Amino acid sequence: MPEQKKKRKLNWLRLFIVLVALSVFLGGGVAFGMVFVSLKDLPAWDPAALQPNNATLIYDANGNLLTEIGLEHRIPVDIRNIPADVKKAFLAAEDHRFYQHHGIDFRALARAGWANITGGFGEQGGSTITQQLAKNCFLTGEKSIKRKIQEAFLAIQIERHYTKEEILGMYLNWVYFGEGAHGIESAARIYFGKPASSLELHEAALLAGLLKAPSHYSPYRNVEAATDRRNTILDLMYRYDFISKEQALEAKTQPVKLGVPVAGSNSNSRYPYPYFVDYVIDVLVERYGEVRVFKEGLRVYTTIDPKIQQAAEEALANENNYPVTIRDNRNILQPQAAMVVLDPATGYIKALVGGREHTQQRQWNRAVHTQPQPGSAFKPIIAYGPAIEYLGMGPATIFDDIPIEYPKWKPQNYDGSYRGLITMREAITDSVNIPAVKALEAVSPSRAVDFARKLGITNLEADRYNLAIALGGLTHGVTPLQMAAAYGAFANQGIYIEPTAITRVEDIRGVLLEEHIPVKTQAMKATTAYLITDMLRTAVASGTGTRANLGGRPVAGKTGTTDELKSIWFCGYTPELVGVVWMGHDNHKDPLPRGSYGGVYPAQIWRQVMTKALASIPPRTFVRPAGLVTVTVDSKSGLLPGPLTPEEHQVTDLFVRGTVPTKVDDTHVLVEICPATGLLAGPYCPDRITKVMVDLGYTVPPSVLDYHLRVPTKTCDLHTQETLTDPLLPGFLPPPDNGGGKDKADNIYGEDLGPPTLPGITPNGGRLRPPNRSAVN
C-alpha cells in the first residue's frame, strides 16, 4: 500500500505577507489611477488666478441690474505692515507648521486621514495655508479625494514660485471674514474701525477665529460665540509657543469692542437698497455657500420694486417719523424700526428695510432677525381668526368686556376701562383686550397655535397653553417678515404663500440653478379671511388705525402696542400690497415715550410708503367670496332681534351662511325701576319707571360702561312700610284709605289697591327673568 502524502501546514506569516503585498500593489494601482485622473484635468497654472474672482449679479423685479457682489472691494495690505501677533494668530488657527513644510504638511494629513477614517470623509481637512490658497484661487469647495490631490499639486506649484511671506500675504489679503470683509485690512476696518497695522492681540485672535465659519462667529451676530472662538485661538497660540501664558490670559479678559467703520470699509454707498440686498445674500449663502456666492459669479433675479424700496428707506430714515431719537452706547440710532412690503398674491417681497441706517454689509437686519412681541397686532392671527374658522363666530359675535381673572394672570384693557357687551367688530376696531382673551379661551390656545402655524408663525410650541398669546405675549416673538406673510393670507382669500425675495438663480454660464414656484396653502376659509379683512377695514376707517387711511382706497389694518410701550406695530394691507411696520428699541426693554402707539408712528410710516407705492395703481376692492349673508341681530345678545330689542341695540353685519342665529333675543326684559335709587322697584316705592333693560343672569361691577343698561340685581330698600307712614320723611304721603275695613298696619294699600303690575313683572321683585336662562359670563 503506497504511503500517503503528508499535507503541508498553512504558513500564516507567509499568507499575511502575500496579502499585504497584494493590497499594496492594488492600493498603489488605485492610488496611481486616482492621481492620474486628478492630474488629467488639473487647472492650468496661472498666477493671475491668485487675483479676485467673478462677481454675482443681482437684478430687480424688472430685470434691471441692481448691484454686483463679490467684487470684494478688498483693501490690499503689504505683509510687512501686518503685525507679528496677527500673523501668529492665523498660523495658530490654520497652519502652525507653515514655515516647516513645502506646501503639504504630512503630519496634518495623517491626523486628518485618521479623523476621516473614524468620522467619515470630510471630517477634518488637514490643509495648509498654501493648500487653502490654491483651493480658493483655482478650485471649488467640493469635498473629494480628487480635489485634495489637485490642491496638493497646486500648493507645490505656489511654493515653487513664491516665498513664505508672499504666500502668507496673499492668503491674508484673499480670505473672507464675513460681513463683507475680504482680506485682513477690510476686516480690521469693518470689525474694529482701525487698519490691520493697529490690531491688538485679542483682536487678531478674533479675526483669525472667523475663518472657520464667518457667519456663525461674527460678533455682530453672536458675540458669545465670537468670544469663545477668540479664546480658543489664544489657547492655540500659547500651545504653539507663539505667545506666553500671561499674554493669553490678559487677552482673554478684553471685551469685544466693535469699532465705527473707517474710511475704506463698507458703507451705505457700497450698493443700493442694502437691507434687501443683505437679505438676498444671506439666503444665497445659506443655499450655495459663501465661496460660490462671492467668487463664482451667480446671476440672481429678485422681487424688489425699487420705487417701493426707496419709499420705505426714506420713511424709516425720516426723523419726523419717530417720537424721539438718540444714539445708544454702540452709536446706533434708537428707537429702531423695520418694514416689509410684499405682494399677497405671489409672496414676492417688494421692499425690505431692517433699520434706520446701514453701516456695513450684512449687518443686523431687524426685518428678518428681530423678534419683538407683536401686541394686539397678533389678535387676528391667534384669537379672532381661529374663532371664526373653528367656532363659527363672526363680526356680530358678542363678548362681555368685563374684568376677568385667572389663577396667575389678570388681563386688562389698554385704557383701564371695560365696555361691557360689544361685538367682535367693535372689539377689533378699538383694540379691546378682554374679548380677544375670551375668543382664544373658547378656541383653546393649542388649536389657535395650529391655526397660526398655517400662517407661517412656527415658533409657538412653547405657547400651546398660554392665554396671554391672545394679546401678543409670546415666548419668542415674531419678525416683521413673518407678520407680513401672515397678514398676506388675510389679503389673499385665506391662501398663505411663503415670502421670497428670489425668483431665479443661474450660474455664470447661464445654467438654471433654481426657479421659484410659489407654494400656495389654503390656511383658512376664504370667508374667514374676508370677515377679518372687513373688520380690519373698520379699524382703519374709524378705529385705532385711522392714520393709515388712504382716502378712497380700501385699507385693512391692525395696530399693536405692547405693555409699557416697548414695541409698536402697524400691519395693514390693500388688495395689492401688504405692509408691516415695527418700531422699538433694540434691547426690547426701554419704553417709547408716552403717546407712542401703533396707530401713531408706524401707521404714519405705512401711509407714507403705501401712498407712493400705489400712486399709479387704480384702486381695487377686496374680493367678497360666496357664502356670506347680511343679517340684522341684537347687539347685546347676538341673537335675532326680539320684541323688546330697541332700535339702537340692533346691528347689521356679515355672517357665514349656516352661522346665522335662529333664536330670538330674550336678554331684553321689561322692569320697573325706582327713580330714587335706580334699583328694582319694591312694593313700597311711590314712583316707578318702566324700562327695557338687559338681563344676562349675572352681575358686573358698576365700573363697566354699560352697567346702566343691565337689570339691577337688588330691590330698592330705601322705601319701606315705615317710610310711607313716617311724617318726618318729606315728599311721601300715606296711601289713601279705600275703605277696606282693615287695619292699615296690616295692609297699607287697602283691600282692593295693590302695587301696580306689568306683564312680565313680579309684584315683589320688579322684574321677571326670561324663562330657562342660565347665567353666562
Solvent accessible surface area in square Angstrom, and as a share of the most:
residue,aa,sasa,rsa
1,M,219,0.98
2,P,119,0.75
3,E,165,0.74
4,Q,151,0.67
5,K,197,0.84
6,K,184,0.78
7,K,199,0.84
8,R,214,0.78
9,K,181,0.77
10,L,101,0.50
11,N,68,0.35
12,W,179,0.63
13,L,123,0.61
14,R,143,0.52
15,L,67,0.34
16,F,126,0.53
17,I,99,0.50
18,V,83,0.48
19,L,92,0.46
20,V,64,0.37
21,A,57,0.44
22,L,91,0.45
23,S,69,0.44
24,V,102,0.59
25,F,154,0.64
26,L,100,0.50
27,G,37,0.36
28,G,39,0.37
29,G,45,0.43
30,V,94,0.54
31,A,51,0.40
32,F,147,0.61
33,G,30,0.29
34,M,66,0.29
35,V,50,0.29
36,F,123,0.51
37,V,85,0.49
38,S,1,0.01
39,L,61,0.30
40,K,158,0.67
41,D,78,0.40
42,L,53,0.26
43,P,42,0.26
44,A,86,0.67
45,W,63,0.22
46,D,66,0.34
47,P,64,0.40
48,A,64,0.49
49,A,27,0.21
50,L,11,0.06
51,Q,107,0.48
52,P,61,0.38
53,N,47,0.24
54,N,75,0.39
55,A,12,0.09
56,T,0,0.00
57,L,28,0.14
58,I,0,0.00
59,Y,35,0.13
60,D,9,0.05
61,A,48,0.37
62,N,112,0.57
63,G,43,0.41
64,N,86,0.44
65,L,93,0.46
66,L,22,0.11
67,T,14,0.08
68,E,68,0.31
69,I,5,0.03
70,G,4,0.04
71,L,83,0.41
72,E,7,0.03
73,H,95,0.43
74,R,40,0.15
75,I,43,0.22
76,P,106,0.67
77,V,21,0.12
78,D,58,0.30
79,I,22,0.11
80,R,200,0.73
81,N,88,0.45
82,I,6,0.03
83,P,38,0.24
84,A,61,0.48
85,D,45,0.24
86,V,1,0.00
87,K,39,0.16
88,K,66,0.28
89,A,0,0.00
90,F,0,0.00
91,L,10,0.05
92,A,6,0.05
93,A,22,0.17
94,E,42,0.19
95,D,11,0.06
96,H,60,0.27
97,R,47,0.17
98,F,0,0.00
99,Y,100,0.38
100,Q,116,0.52
101,H,10,0.05
102,H,152,0.68
103,G,0,0.00
104,I,23,0.12
105,D,6,0.03
106,F,150,0.63
107,R,161,0.59
108,A,10,0.08
109,L,58,0.29
110,A,69,0.53
111,R,129,0.47
112,A,3,0.02
113,G,29,0.28
114,W,170,0.60
115,A,20,0.15
116,N,28,0.14
117,I,136,0.69
118,T,90,0.52
119,G,45,0.43
120,G,36,0.34
121,F,112,0.46
122,G,25,0.24
123,E,111,0.50
124,Q,70,0.31
125,G,44,0.42
126,G,16,0.15
127,S,26,0.17
128,T,2,0.01
129,I,0,0.00
130,T,0,0.00
131,Q,2,0.01
132,Q,33,0.14
133,L,1,0.00
134,A,0,0.00
135,K,55,0.23
136,N,22,0.11
137,C,10,0.06
138,F,29,0.12
139,L,21,0.10
140,T,71,0.41
141,G,47,0.45
142,E,103,0.46
143,K,140,0.59
144,S,26,0.17
145,I,87,0.44
146,K,81,0.34
147,R,22,0.08
148,K,42,0.18
149,I,30,0.15
150,Q,12,0.05
151,E,0,0.00
152,A,17,0.13
153,F,79,0.33
154,L,1,0.01
155,A,0,0.00
156,I,73,0.37
157,Q,46,0.20
158,I,0,0.00
159,E,31,0.14
160,R,175,0.64
161,H,93,0.42
162,Y,55,0.21
163,T,82,0.48
164,K,40,0.17
165,E,65,0.29
166,E,83,0.37
167,I,0,0.00
168,L,0,0.00
169,G,7,0.07
170,M,46,0.21
171,Y,1,0.00
172,L,0,0.00
173,N,27,0.14
174,W,17,0.06
175,V,10,0.06
176,Y,33,0.12
177,F,0,0.00
178,G,2,0.02
179,E,4,0.02
180,G,2,0.02
181,A,0,0.00
182,H,7,0.03
183,G,1,0.01
184,I,0,0.00
185,E,10,0.05
186,S,4,0.03
187,A,0,0.00
188,A,0,0.00
189,R,49,0.18
190,I,0,0.00
191,Y,0,0.00
192,F,14,0.06
193,G,17,0.16
194,K,44,0.18
195,P,51,0.32
196,A,0,0.00
197,S,63,0.40
198,S,56,0.36
199,L,12,0.06
200,E,91,0.41
201,L,25,0.12
202,H,23,0.10
203,E,13,0.06
204,A,0,0.00
205,A,0,0.00
206,L,5,0.02
207,L,0,0.00
208,A,0,0.00
209,G,1,0.01
210,L,1,0.00
211,L,30,0.15
212,K,134,0.57
213,A,34,0.26
214,P,17,0.11
215,S,43,0.28
216,H,100,0.44
217,Y,36,0.14
218,S,1,0.00
219,P,7,0.05
220,Y,50,0.19
221,R,68,0.25
222,N,58,0.30
223,V,81,0.46
224,E,127,0.57
225,A,15,0.11
226,A,3,0.02
227,T,36,0.21
228,D,81,0.42
229,R,34,0.12
230,R,3,0.01
231,N,36,0.19
232,T,60,0.35
233,I,0,0.00
234,L,0,0.00
235,D,65,0.34
236,L,32,0.16
237,M,0,0.00
238,Y,97,0.37
239,R,162,0.59
240,Y,56,0.21
241,D,125,0.65
242,F,46,0.19
243,I,12,0.06
244,S,48,0.31
245,K,109,0.46
246,E,122,0.55
247,Q,81,0.36
248,A,5,0.04
249,L,96,0.48
250,E,98,0.44
251,A,2,0.02
252,K,61,0.26
253,T,101,0.59
254,Q,55,0.25
255,P,79,0.50
256,V,30,0.17
257,K,149,0.63
258,L,64,0.32
259,G,25,0.24
260,V,96,0.55
261,P,35,0.22
262,V,55,0.32
263,A,88,0.68
264,G,52,0.50
265,S,13,0.08
266,N,5,0.03
267,S,49,0.32
268,N,82,0.42
269,S,103,0.66
270,R,64,0.23
271,Y,16,0.06
272,P,57,0.36
273,Y,38,0.14
274,P,9,0.06
275,Y,6,0.02
276,F,0,0.00
277,V,0,0.00
278,D,1,0.01
279,Y,34,0.13
280,V,0,0.00
281,I,0,0.00
282,D,27,0.14
283,V,25,0.15
284,L,0,0.00
285,V,20,0.12
286,E,152,0.68
287,R,124,0.45
288,Y,45,0.17
289,G,30,0.29
290,E,31,0.14
291,V,62,0.36
292,R,82,0.30
293,V,0,0.00
294,F,5,0.02
295,K,24,0.10
296,E,55,0.25
297,G,0,0.00
298,L,1,0.00
299,R,52,0.19
300,V,0,0.00
301,Y,60,0.23
302,T,4,0.02
303,T,1,0.01
304,I,0,0.00
305,D,36,0.19
306,P,32,0.20
307,K,96,0.41
308,I,7,0.03
309,Q,0,0.00
310,Q,76,0.34
311,A,4,0.03
312,A,0,0.00
313,E,39,0.17
314,E,78,0.35
315,A,6,0.05
316,L,1,0.00
317,A,63,0.49
318,N,58,0.30
319,E,112,0.50
320,N,122,0.63
321,N,1,0.00
322,Y,11,0.04
323,P,36,0.22
324,V,74,0.42
325,T,36,0.21
326,I,96,0.49
327,R,116,0.42
328,D,39,0.20
329,N,153,0.79
330,R,149,0.54
331,N,71,0.37
332,I,45,0.23
333,L,29,0.14
334,Q,8,0.03
335,P,0,0.00
336,Q,1,0.01
337,A,0,0.00
338,A,0,0.00
339,M,0,0.00
340,V,0,0.00
341,V,0,0.00
342,L,3,0.01
343,D,31,0.16
344,P,8,0.05
345,A,53,0.41
346,T,39,0.23
347,G,2,0.02
348,Y,51,0.19
349,I,0,0.00
350,K,35,0.15
351,A,1,0.00
352,L,0,0.00
353,V,3,0.02
354,G,0,0.00
355,G,2,0.02
356,R,17,0.06
357,E,54,0.24
358,H,9,0.04
359,T,59,0.34
360,Q,10,0.05
361,Q,12,0.05
362,R,8,0.03
363,Q,21,0.09
364,W,97,0.34
365,N,2,0.01
366,R,10,0.04
367,A,0,0.00
368,V,24,0.14
369,H,65,0.29
370,T,6,0.04
371,Q,77,0.34
372,P,3,0.02
373,Q,60,0.27
374,P,0,0.00
375,G,2,0.02
376,S,12,0.08
377,A,0,0.00
378,F,0,0.00
379,K,1,0.00
380,P,0,0.00
381,I,0,0.00
382,I,0,0.00
383,A,0,0.00
384,Y,0,0.00
385,G,0,0.00
386,P,0,0.00
387,A,0,0.00
388,I,8,0.04
389,E,23,0.10
390,Y,59,0.22
391,L,74,0.37
392,G,32,0.31
393,M,37,0.16
394,G,7,0.06
395,P,0,0.00
396,A,2,0.02
397,T,34,0.20
398,I,33,0.17
399,F,12,0.05
400,D,9,0.05
401,D,0,0.00
402,I,6,0.03
403,P,44,0.28
404,I,22,0.11
405,E,124,0.56
406,Y,44,0.17
407,P,139,0.88
408,K,202,0.86
409,W,73,0.26
410,K,106,0.45
411,P,3,0.02
412,Q,106,0.47
413,N,6,0.03
414,Y,133,0.51
415,D,69,0.36
416,G,52,0.50
417,S,34,0.22
418,Y,20,0.08
419,R,46,0.17
420,G,0,0.00
421,L,9,0.04
422,I,13,0.07
423,T,7,0.04
424,M,0,0.00
425,R,40,0.15
426,E,83,0.37
427,A,0,0.00
428,I,1,0.00
429,T,12,0.07
430,D,53,0.27
431,S,9,0.06
432,V,0,0.00
433,N,18,0.09
434,I,0,0.00
435,P,0,0.00
436,A,0,0.00
437,V,0,0.00
438,K,33,0.14
439,A,0,0.00
440,L,0,0.00
441,E,87,0.39
442,A,55,0.43
443,V,7,0.04
444,S,44,0.28
445,P,20,0.13
446,S,37,0.24
447,R,108,0.39
448,A,0,0.00
449,V,0,0.00
450,D,61,0.32
451,F,0,0.00
452,A,0,0.00
453,R,96,0.35
454,K,79,0.34
455,L,0,0.00
456,G,17,0.16
457,I,0,0.00
458,T,75,0.43
459,N,35,0.18
460,L,1,0.01
461,E,95,0.43
462,A,69,0.54
463,D,1,0.01
464,R,48,0.18
465,Y,199,0.76
466,N,45,0.23
467,L,34,0.17
468,A,27,0.21
469,I,0,0.00
470,A,0,0.00
471,L,36,0.18
472,G,2,0.02
473,G,30,0.29
474,L,12,0.06
475,T,75,0.43
476,H,96,0.43
477,G,0,0.00
478,V,0,0.00
479,T,11,0.06
480,P,0,0.00
481,L,19,0.09
482,Q,39,0.17
483,M,0,0.00
484,A,0,0.00
485,A,6,0.04
486,A,0,0.00
487,Y,0,0.00
488,G,5,0.04
489,A,0,0.00
490,F,4,0.02
491,A,15,0.12
492,N,23,0.12
493,Q,79,0.35
494,G,0,0.00
495,I,45,0.23
496,Y,30,0.11
497,I,10,0.05
498,E,119,0.53
499,P,22,0.14
500,T,11,0.07
501,A,4,0.03
502,I,3,0.01
503,T,29,0.17
504,R,76,0.28
505,V,0,0.00
506,E,23,0.10
507,D,11,0.06
508,I,67,0.34
509,R,189,0.69
510,G,42,0.40
511,V,83,0.48
512,L,79,0.40
513,L,56,0.28
514,E,44,0.20
515,E,98,0.44
516,H,51,0.23
517,I,134,0.68
518,P,40,0.25
519,V,111,0.64
520,K,128,0.54
521,T,60,0.35
522,Q,105,0.47
523,A,1,0.01
524,M,4,0.02
525,K,113,0.48
526,A,30,0.23
527,T,16,0.09
528,T,2,0.01
529,A,0,0.00
530,Y,30,0.11
531,L,1,0.00
532,I,0,0.00
533,T,3,0.02
534,D,28,0.14
535,M,0,0.00
536,L,0,0.00
537,R,89,0.33
538,T,35,0.20
539,A,1,0.01
540,V,3,0.02
541,A,67,0.52
542,S,79,0.51
543,G,15,0.15
544,T,42,0.24
545,G,1,0.01
546,T,62,0.36
547,R,108,0.39
548,A,0,0.00
549,N,59,0.30
550,L,32,0.16
551,G,63,0.60
552,G,80,0.77
553,R,33,0.12
554,P,11,0.07
555,V,9,0.05
556,A,0,0.00
557,G,0,0.00
558,K,1,0.00
559,T,9,0.05
560,G,1,0.01
561,T,42,0.24
562,T,21,0.12
563,D,124,0.64
564,E,121,0.54
565,L,29,0.14
566,K,64,0.27
567,S,4,0.02
568,I,0,0.00
569,W,0,0.00
570,F,0,0.00
571,C,0,0.00
572,G,0,0.00
573,Y,0,0.00
574,T,0,0.00
575,P,16,0.10
576,E,19,0.09
577,L,11,0.06
578,V,0,0.00
579,G,0,0.00
580,V,0,0.00
581,V,0,0.00
582,W,0,0.00
583,M,0,0.00
584,G,0,0.00
585,H,17,0.07
586,D,31,0.16
587,N,73,0.37
588,H,70,0.31
589,K,144,0.61
590,D,63,0.33
591,P,78,0.49
592,L,6,0.03
593,P,52,0.33
594,R,230,0.84
595,G,33,0.32
596,S,1,0.01
597,Y,100,0.38
598,G,0,0.00
599,G,10,0.09
600,V,28,0.16
601,Y,44,0.17
602,P,0,0.00
603,A,0,0.00
604,Q,31,0.14
605,I,0,0.00
606,W,0,0.00
607,R,82,0.30
608,Q,58,0.26
609,V,0,0.00
610,M,0,0.00
611,T,76,0.44
612,K,100,0.43
613,A,2,0.01
614,L,4,0.02
615,A,83,0.65
616,S,91,0.59
617,I,65,0.33
618,P,101,0.63
619,P,83,0.52
620,R,123,0.45
621,T,101,0.59
622,F,19,0.08
623,V,90,0.52
624,R,114,0.42
625,P,21,0.13
626,A,97,0.75
627,G,22,0.21
628,L,13,0.06
629,V,36,0.21
630,T,79,0.46
631,V,31,0.18
632,T,52,0.30
633,V,0,0.00
634,D,0,0.00
635,S,18,0.12
636,K,25,0.11
637,S,27,0.17
638,G,14,0.13
639,L,38,0.19
640,L,50,0.25
641,P,42,0.26
642,G,13,0.12
643,P,133,0.84
644,L,60,0.30
645,T,12,0.07
646,P,34,0.21
647,E,147,0.66
648,E,133,0.60
649,H,22,0.10
650,Q,75,0.33
651,V,44,0.25
652,T,78,0.46
653,D,11,0.06
654,L,17,0.08
655,F,17,0.07
656,V,36,0.21
657,R,156,0.57
658,G,76,0.73
659,T,52,0.30
660,V,44,0.25
661,P,25,0.16
662,T,127,0.74
663,K,114,0.48
664,V,75,0.43
665,D,10,0.05
666,D,35,0.18
667,T,3,0.01
668,H,8,0.04
669,V,13,0.07
670,L,56,0.28
671,V,0,0.00
672,E,8,0.04
673,I,10,0.05
674,C,1,0.00
675,P,66,0.42
676,A,70,0.55
677,T,48,0.28
678,G,39,0.38
679,L,48,0.24
680,L,6,0.03
681,A,1,0.00
682,G,2,0.02
683,P,44,0.28
684,Y,64,0.24
685,C,5,0.03
686,P,69,0.43
687,D,89,0.46
688,R,52,0.19
689,I,80,0.41
690,T,67,0.39
691,K,81,0.34
692,V,62,0.36
693,M,10,0.04
694,V,3,0.01
695,D,7,0.04
696,L,25,0.13
697,G,23,0.22
698,Y,45,0.17
699,T,89,0.52
700,V,13,0.07
701,P,55,0.34
702,P,101,0.64
703,S,77,0.50
704,V,2,0.01
705,L,104,0.52
706,D,9,0.05
707,Y,97,0.37
708,H,122,0.54
709,L,50,0.25
710,R,19,0.07
711,V,10,0.06
712,P,19,0.12
713,T,75,0.44
714,K,139,0.59
715,T,52,0.30
716,C,10,0.06
717,D,113,0.59
718,L,98,0.49
719,H,9,0.04
720,T,49,0.28
721,Q,64,0.29
722,E,117,0.52
723,T,16,0.10
724,L,16,0.08
725,T,83,0.48
726,D,50,0.26
727,P,119,0.75
728,L,153,0.76
729,L,67,0.33
730,P,117,0.73
731,G,81,0.78
732,F,52,0.22
733,L,154,0.76
734,P,89,0.56
735,P,28,0.18
736,P,88,0.56
737,D,101,0.52
738,N,66,0.34
739,G,62,0.59
740,G,29,0.28
741,G,79,0.76
742,K,123,0.52
743,D,88,0.46
744,K,111,0.47
745,A,68,0.53
746,D,115,0.60
747,N,58,0.30
748,I,15,0.08
749,Y,41,0.16
750,G,15,0.15
751,E,98,0.44
752,D,115,0.59
753,L,74,0.37
754,G,43,0.41
755,P,35,0.22
756,P,79,0.49
757,T,86,0.50
758,L,62,0.31
759,P,115,0.73
760,G,36,0.35
761,I,15,0.08
762,T,40,0.23
763,P,76,0.48
764,N,115,0.59
765,G,19,0.19
766,G,1,0.01
767,R,42,0.15
768,L,89,0.44
769,R,95,0.35
770,P,13,0.08
771,P,109,0.68
772,N,160,0.82
773,R,55,0.20
774,S,80,0.52
775,A,63,0.49
776,V,103,0.59
777,N,111,0.57
